[in-house]
Amino acid sequence: MVSRHYFIHEDAPALVRDMIDYCKKWGLWRDNCICAGGKRYSHPLPEPGSGRSGGLLAGYDDVWEEDFPDSMRERLFSVPIYDPGTGRYELRCFCSHEQLLDMAFEGPLYDLLYLHKYRAALTDLPFEARAEICRLLLEKDSAIRCEIAGLHWDIKEEAMSDARDFLERYEGWDPAEFDSYEEYLESAGFEDPFYGADDLIITDYGELEKRIDRGFTDIFDRYGLRYDLCSSTMLTAYRLGETPQLE
């Protein structure tokens, strides 16, 4: 029998960082909020003068960390649900009974999971993610199903050729020889095919969503947990093998 990790309160900060890092890798961290271990971690940062106490999470410039007692979760993770019996909308809390980790999202992660579109600001994506997206475009030859702001698809073939060159050069980059990937591109006289584009939208999103879902699943599995999408804008974590119990 496989022995699995048993999630405890002290695991929460590490799990949160793993989730944030993975979301950031794919440009999915914008407009998200994670609650775990008595803390709330959110993007965007609060407006000056908002009165919210807390500060930047150590090592991150776009994650706001603040104390958030579990007693406040019900307010954050409750949504109005129509009751046909009474004809009224009643608030229902969608965080898990154990309150291990709950996440609310409204930005690109929502677009991916519920609008079936992968929208990411290219400025949010590291080069590794751009290369992976290039691979998907080339494997699927899905340029027609892809819209990149600033690129006109009457030059589709040229753009795809640039993507192939980008991958070839990316695979050959030696970090021991160059201080940064940007320096390598400059020395090679090449810009990546998404240069100058602000936003990327892939409507044929299936394979990419599967990869991101597998990444989430792997993260939670390492902590002895699994996740469920409990509403259109929320996910919550449960222990492996347990039946979901919402508050």
Rosetta blueprint (number, residue, H / E / L):
1 M L
2 V L
3 S L
4 R L
5 H L
6 Y L
7 F L
8 I L
9 H H
10 E H
11 D H
12 A H
13 P H
14 A H
15 L H
16 V H
17 R H
18 D H
19 M H
20 I H
21 D H
22 Y H
23 C H
24 K H
25 K H
26 W L
27 G L
28 L L
29 W L
30 R L
31 D L
32 N E
33 C E
34 I E
35 C E
36 A E
37 G L
38 G L
39 K E
40 R E
41 Y E
42 S E
43 H L
44 P L
45 L L
46 P L
47 E L
48 P L
49 G L
50 S L
51 G L
52 R L
53 S L
54 G L
55 G E
56 L E
57 L L
58 A L
59 G L
60 Y L
61 D L
62 D L
63 V L
64 W E
65 E E
66 E E
67 D E
68 F L
69 P L
70 D H
71 S H
72 M H
73 R H
74 E H
75 R H
76 L H
77 F L
78 S E
79 V E
80 P E
81 I E
82 Y E
83 D E
84 P L
85 G L
86 T L
87 G L
88 R E
89 Y E
90 E E
91 L E
92 R E
93 C E
94 F L
95 C L
96 S E
97 H L
98 E L
99 Q L
100 L L
101 L L
102 D E
103 M E
104 A E
105 F E
106 E L
107 G L
108 P H
109 L H
110 Y H
111 D H
112 L H
113 L H
114 Y H
115 L L
116 H L
117 K L
118 Y E
119 R E
120 A E
121 A E
122 L H
123 T H
124 D H
125 L L
126 P L
127 F H
128 E H
129 A H
130 R H
131 A H
132 E H
133 I H
134 C H
135 R H
136 L H
137 L H
138 L H
139 E H
140 K H
141 D L
142 S L
143 A H
144 I H
145 R H
146 C E
147 E E
148 I E
149 A L
150 G L
151 L L
152 H L
153 W H
154 D H
155 I H
156 K H
157 E H
158 E H
159 A H
160 M H
161 S H
162 D H
163 A H
164 R H
165 D H
166 F H
167 L H
168 E H
169 R H
170 Y H
171 E H
172 G L
173 W L
174 D L
175 P L
176 A L
177 E L
178 F L
179 D L
180 S L
181 Y H
182 E H
183 E H
184 Y H
185 L H
186 E H
187 S H
188 A H
189 G L
190 F L
191 E L
192 D L
193 P L
194 F L
195 Y L
196 G L
197 A L
198 D L
199 D E
200 L E
201 I E
202 I E
203 T L
204 D L
205 Y L
206 G H
207 E H
208 L H
209 E H
210 K H
211 R H
212 I H
213 D H
214 R H
215 G H
216 F H
217 T H
218 D H
219 I H
220 F H
221 D H
222 R H
223 Y L
224 G L
225 L E
226 R E
227 Y E
228 D E
229 L E
230 C E
231 S E
232 S L
233 T L
234 M E
235 L E
236 T E
237 A E
238 Y E
239 R E
240 L L
241 G L
242 E L
243 T L
244 P L
245 Q L
246 L E
247 E L
